[in-house]
């Protein structure tokens, strides 16, 4: 247990440092983009991203997630390095082929849906990034070896190039076309660093064998379906908003939605670090898994619940301060959609738990069910009610997904101790009451007071204490020293 914790801690420390850097850059720059472009132009930019994200998974088809799990399992095999190199070569080459087909499909859909010529050109230009991400699939080797220091380096470089290049593009008046070019440069830089990082581990890029590709695709299909369904869930609403309600409402909604994705950083970091380690632990039949599940889920809820309460209560102050008064219609959308944050924290973790237990087909069915509900309800309600309907259905969809995962994991979840979660909810409710009473005051006063109340109650109710301090000390030791596997 201690070695497992130190391994995850080391991975989390590097990944957290990288993600903190990335999120600080991306959050500040995303605010600059929203403010600089204005609601309508930002809506066009969001539409370009939505087209890409919905179909981009077709250039991966789950190969990345599958490869990480397999590489984590192959590391200790006698011929593991050679087999990992062969898998790496096959995955990258296959993804380049898939990227070509996906780029053509995305551009064809943009033309078929009668998008303006300016938008079609921007969408076609953005598809070049698929080839960078195909080469960037080299990150699966790094993740499989749990070298998140190297993946973090590539991610930070990507974001840094994008921010610097994008800021220059905005300054020179190139609009969102300049942002797309800056994004392509960032992805290319990241892909190069991932390749060099994989080679530094002593893994040789395999020659590839197309005869293995069909079997590889069959094995990765469940992961690919999950990715496609999640892409639809997260971006179909923006796609449909742009088609039926125009650029302005697309901009209002995505201003709020961007804040949601900024808030899921901690969840991404922890789950990315846990996935390969849990895959190996599950394969070895570790008896400590239920305890690890309990701790991880508790920390995810401890972080995510106050984000939802605080952002929802203070949205009338946060939106004008971040985005200017032109985005005032975003306020009710943010007050609704921010509640998806704790649900996304839970669904991401529970989904990984389902997958590492070899139930990827069950996870696939769960995601397909929630996505079908999302797409069908959005098709009905977005044309009538616009972006507020999109916000509501985003939350409902994630509730459906979490409910399915809870049912699939009902056995292990019954073994968990839920008292800390109940106490966390009580602390959040008290924090929310304080914020509501003081909400007319400046956000710079109310937010720190709410945080003090929440933190104090967590200690007073025994949600956090000596056990957490020991865990943090373990994290620090794990981050400062290498871990022998």
ZAMARGU-4260 file (C-alpha; in steps of 0.2 Angstrom, whole numbers, plus 5000, padded with zeros to 4 digits):
<rodrens>
0) 5000/5000/5000 | 5014/5012/5005 | 5023/5009/4988 | 5007/5010/4978 | 5003/5027/4987
5) 5021/5034/4984 | 5020/5029/4966 | 5003/5038/4963 | 5010/5052/4974 | 5025/5054/4963
10) 5014/5054/4947 | 5002/5066/4955 | 5015/5078/4960 | 5023/5079/4943 | 5006/5079/4934
15) 4999/5091/4947 | 5014/5103/4944 | 5012/5102/4925 | 4993/5104/4926 | 4994/5118/4938
20) 5005/5127/4925 | 4994/5122/4911 | 4978/5127/4919 | 4985/5144/4925 | 4990/5148/4908
25) 4975/5141/4899 | 4963/5149/4912 | 4970/5166/4910 | 4972/5165/4891 | 4954/5158/4889
30) 4948/5173/4898 | 4958/5184/4887 | 4951/5175/4872 | 4933/5177/4878 | 4935/5195/4882
35) 4945/5199/4866 | 4934/5190/4853 | 4917/5195/4860 | 4901/5184/4861 | 4898/5181/4843
40) 4916/5178/4837 | 4919/5167/4852 | 4904/5158/4847 | 4912/5154/4830 | 4928/5149/4838
45) 4918/5137/4850 | 4909/5130/4835 | 4926/5126/4827 | 4932/5117/4843 | 4915/5108/4844
50) 4916/5101/4827 | 4934/5095/4830 | 4930/5087/4847 | 4914/5078/4842 | 4923/5068/4828
55) 4941/5069/4834 | 4939/5053/4843 | 4937/5044/4827 | 4956/5047/4824 | 4959/5037/4840
60) 4945/5025/4842 | 4951/5021/4860 | 4969/5016/4855 | 4977/5028/4867 | 4967/5021/4883
65) 4969/5003/4877 | 4988/5006/4874 | 4991/5014/4891 | 4983/4999/4900 | 4993/4986/4889
70) 5009/4995/4891 | 5007/4996/4910 | 5004/4977/4910 | 5018/4973/4898 | 5032/4982/4908
75) 5036/4968/4919 | 5036/4954/4905 | 5052/4946/4899 | 5050/4953/4882 | 5040/4968/4887
80) 5051/4982/4880 | 5051/4974/4862 | 5032/4971/4863 | 5029/4989/4869 | 5040/4996/4855
85) 5029/4986/4842 | 5013/4992/4850 | 5019/5010/4850 | 5024/5009/4831 | 5007/5001/4827
90) 4997/5014/4837 | 5005/5029/4829 | 5004/5023/4811 | 4986/5017/4813 | 4982/5034/4821
95) 4989/5044/4806 | 4978/5034/4794 | 4963/5037/4805 | 4968/5055/4806 | 4967/5057/4787
100) 4950/5049/4786 | 4943/5059/4801 | 4950/5076/4794 | 4940/5073/4778 | 4924/5068/4787
105) 4925/5084/4798 | 4927/5095/4783 | 4913/5086/4774 | 4901/5088/4788 | 4905/5107/4790
110) 4901/5109/4771 | 4885/5098/4772 | 4878/5108/4787 | 4880/5124/4777 | 4893/5132/4788
115) 4899/5149/4782 | 4914/5148/4771 | 4925/5156/4784 | 4920/5143/4797 | 4923/5129/4785
120) 4941/5134/4781 | 4944/5137/4800 | 4937/5119/4803 | 4948/5111/4789 | 4963/5120/4796
125) 4960/5114/4813 | 4960/5096/4807 | 4979/5097/4804 | 4980/5095/4823 | 4974/5077/4822
130) 4991/5072/4814 | 5000/5080/4828 | 4990/5071/4840 | 4993/5055/4831 | 5012/5056/4833
135) 5008/5062/4851 | 5001/5045/4854 | 5019/5042/4859 | 5013/5048/4876 | 5005/5031/4879
140) 5022/5024/4882 | 5026/5037/4895 | 5009/5035/4904 | 5011/5016/4903 | 5028/5018/4912
145) 5020/5030/4924 | 5032/5044/4919 | 5020/5058/4921 | 5035/5070/4923 | 5038/5068/4904
150) 5020/5069/4899 | 5018/5085/4910 | 5033/5092/4901 | 5025/5090/4884 | 5008/5096/4890
155) 5016/5112/4897 | 5026/5115/4881 | 5010/5113/4871 | 5001/5126/4881 | 5015/5138/4882
160) 5017/5139/4864 | 4998/5141/4861 | 4997/5155/4874 | 5012/5164/4867 | 5008/5162/4849
165) 4989/5165/4852 | 4992/5181/4862 | 5003/5187/4847 | 4989/5182/4835 | 4976/5192/4845
170) 4987/5207/4847 | 4990/5207/4828 | 4972/5205/4824 | 4972/5188/4817 | 4956/5183/4827
175) 4952/5164/4829 | 4962/5159/4814 | 4978/5165/4823 | 4972/5155/4838 | 4971/5139/4827
180) 4988/5141/4820 | 4995/5144/4837 | 4986/5128/4843 | 4994/5118/4829 | 5011/5124/4833
185) 5008/5119/4851 | 5002/5101/4847 | 5018/5099/4835 | 5030/5104/4849 | 5021/5092/4862
190) 5021/5077/4850 | 5040/5080/4847 | 5043/5080/4866 | 5033/5064/4868 | 5043/5055/4855
195) 5059/5060/4863 | 5053/5055/4880 | 5048/5038/4874 | 5065/5035/4866 | 5073/5040/4883
200) 5065/5026/4891 | 5074/5014/4880 | 5059/5009/4869 | 5062/5008/4851 | 5049/5014/4839
205) 5042/4998/4831 | 5042/4995/4812 | 5023/4992/4813 | 5013/4978/4805 | 4997/4982/4797
210) 4991/4964/4799 | 4990/4967/4817 | 4979/4983/4815 | 4962/4975/4814 | 4965/4965/4830
215) 4971/4981/4838 | 4956/4990/4833 | 4944/4976/4839 | 4952/4977/4856 | 4951/4996/4857
220) 4933/4997/4851 | 4925/4998/4868 | 4937/5013/4873 | 4934/5021/4856 | 4915/5020/4858
225) 4916/5027/4876 | 4927/5042/4869 | 4915/5045/4854 | 4900/5045/4866 | 4909/5057/4878
230) 4914/5068/4864 | 4896/5069/4859 | 4890/5072/4877 | 4902/5086/4880 | 4901/5095/4863
235) 4885/5090/4854 | 4876/5104/4863 | 4888/5117/4856 | 4887/5110/4839 | 4868/5110/4839
240) 4867/5128/4847 | 4878/5134/4833 | 4867/5126/4820 | 4850/5131/4827 | 4853/5147/4838
245) 4868/5155/4831 | 4885/5161/4836 | 4879/5172/4850 | 4871/5159/4861 | 4885/5147/4857
250) 4897/5160/4864 | 4887/5163/4880 | 4885/5145/4884 | 4904/5141/4880 | 4910/5155/4891
255) 4901/5146/4906 | 4906/5128/4900 | 4925/5133/4899 | 4924/5137/4917 | 4918/5120/4921
260) 4932/5112/4911 | 4945/5123/4921 | 4937/5116/4937 | 4940/5098/4933 | 4959/5099/4934
265) 4961/5090/4951 | 4950/5076/4944 | 4960/5074/4928 | 4976/5074/4938 | 4972/5061/4951
270) 4963/5049/4939 | 4977/5050/4926 | 4990/5046/4939 | 4979/5032/4946 | 4974/5023/4930
275) 4990/5014/4926 | 4994/5010/4944 | 4977/5004/4947 | 4977/4993/4931 | 4993/4984/4938
280) 4986/4983/4956 | 4969/4975/4949 | 4979/4963/4938 | 4989/4957/4953 | 4973/4956/4964
285) 4978/4969/4977 | 4967/4968/4993 | 4970/4987/4996 | 4959/4992/4981 | 4943/4996/4990
290) 4953/5007/5002 | 4961/5016/4988 | 4944/5018/4979 | 4936/5025/4995 | 4950/5038/4998
295) 4951/5044/4980 | 4932/5047/4979 | 4931/5056/4996 | 4945/5068/4990 | 4936/5071/4974
300) 4920/5076/4982 | 4929/5086/4995 | 4936/5097/4981 | 4922/5097/4969 | 4906/5101/4980
305) 4912/5118/4986 | 4917/5123/4968 | 4899/5120/4963 | 4891/5129/4978 | 4903/5144/4977
310) 4902/5147/4958 | 4883/5145/4958 | 4880/5157/4972 | 4893/5170/4966 | 4890/5169/4947
315) 4882/5186/4946 | 4899/5194/4952 | 4911/5181/4944 | 4904/5183/4926 | 4905/5202/4923
320) 4922/5202/4932 | 4929/5188/4921 | 4920/5192/4904 | 4913/5210/4905 | 4895/5214/4905
325) 4893/5209/4887 | 4892/5191/4894 | 4878/5194/4907 | 4867/5181/4899 | 4880/5168/4904
330) 4876/5170/4922 | 4861/5158/4923 | 4870/5146/4912 | 4884/5145/4924 | 4873/5144/4939
335) 4866/5128/4931 | 4880/5120/4922 | 4893/5122/4936 | 4884/5108/4945 | 4890/5096/4933
340) 4908/5098/4941 | 4905/5085/4956 | 4896/5074/4944 | 4911/5074/4932 | 4923/5071/4946
345) 4913/5056/4951 | 4910/5049/4934 | 4928/5050/4928 | 4934/5040/4943 | 4920/5027/4943
350) 4922/5025/4925 | 4941/5021/4927 | 4936/5009/4941 | 4924/5000/4930 | 4937/4999/4916
355) 4952/4992/4926 | 4941/4978/4932 | 4939/4972/4914 | 4921/4979/4912 | 4924/4991/4898
360) 4909/4984/4888 | 4898/4989/4903 | 4906/5006/4904 | 4903/5007/4885 | 4885/5003/4887
365) 4883/5016/4901 | 4891/5030/4891 | 4881/5026/4876 | 4865/5026/4886 | 4869/5043/4894
370) 4874/5050/4877 | 4859/5044/4868 | 4848/5054/4882 | 4859/5069/4879 | 4858/5070/4860
375) 4839/5066/4860 | 4835/5079/4873 | 4846/5092/4866 | 4838/5089/4849 | 4821/5092/4857
380) 4825/5107/4869 | 4839/5117/4862 | 4830/5123/4847 | 4816/5129/4858 | 4825/5135/4874
385) 4843/5138/4868 | 4858/5138/4879 | 4849/5136/4895 | 4842/5120/4890 | 4860/5114/4885
390) 4866/5118/4902 | 4851/5108/4911 | 4854/5093/4900 | 4873/5093/4903 | 4869/5091/4921
395) 4855/5078/4918 | 4866/5068/4907 | 4880/5067/4919 | 4868/5062/4933 | 4862/5047/4922
400) 4880/5042/4919 | 4885/5042/4937 | 4869/5032/4942 | 4874/5018/4930 | 4892/5017/4937
405) 4885/5017/4954 | 4874/5002/4950 | 4889/4993/4941 | 4900/4996/4957 | 4886/4993/4970
410) 4896/4979/4978 | 4912/4988/4981 | 4903/5004/4985 | 4893/4996/4999 | 4910/4992/5008
415) 4915/5010/5008 | 4913/5021/5024 | 4901/5035/5019 | 4901/5045/5035 | 4915/5057/5029
420) 4905/5061/5013 | 4890/5065/5023 | 4900/5077/5034 | 4908/5085/5019 | 4890/5089/5013
425) 4886/5097/5029 | 4901/5108/5028 | 4897/5113/5010 | 4879/5117/5015 | 4886/5128/5029
430) 4898/5137/5018 | 4884/5140/5005 | 4873/5148/5018 | 4887/5160/5023 | 4890/5164/5005
435) 4871/5167/5002 | 4870/5179/5017 | 4886/5189/5012 | 4884/5188/4993 | 4881/5206/4991
440) 4899/5209/4997 | 4914/5208/4985 | 4918/5191/4979 | 4936/5194/4986 | 4929/5195/5003
445) 4915/5182/5002 | 4925/5168/4994 | 4939/5168/5007 | 4927/5168/5021 | 4917/5154/5013
450) 4933/5144/5011 | 4938/5147/5029 | 4921/5141/5035 | 4922/5126/5024 | 4940/5121/5030
455) 4936/5124/5048 | 4921/5113/5048 | 4930/5099/5038 | 4943/5099/5053 | 4929/5101/5066
460) 4919/5087/5059 | 4934/5075/5057 | 4933/5074/5038 | 4951/5079/5037 | 4964/5077/5051
465) 4980/5067/5055 | 4977/5054/5042 | 4977/5067/5029 | 4993/5075/5035 | 5001/5058/5035
470) 4995/5055/5017 | 5002/5073/5012 | 5018/5068/5020 | 5019/5052/5010 | 5015/5062/4994
475) 5029/5074/4997 | 5041/5060/5000 | 5035/5051/4985 | 5037/5067/4974 | 5055/5070/4981
480) 5062/5052/4978 | 5061/5040/4965 | 5051/5024/4967 | 5058/5007/4963 | 5045/4996/4954
</rodrens>
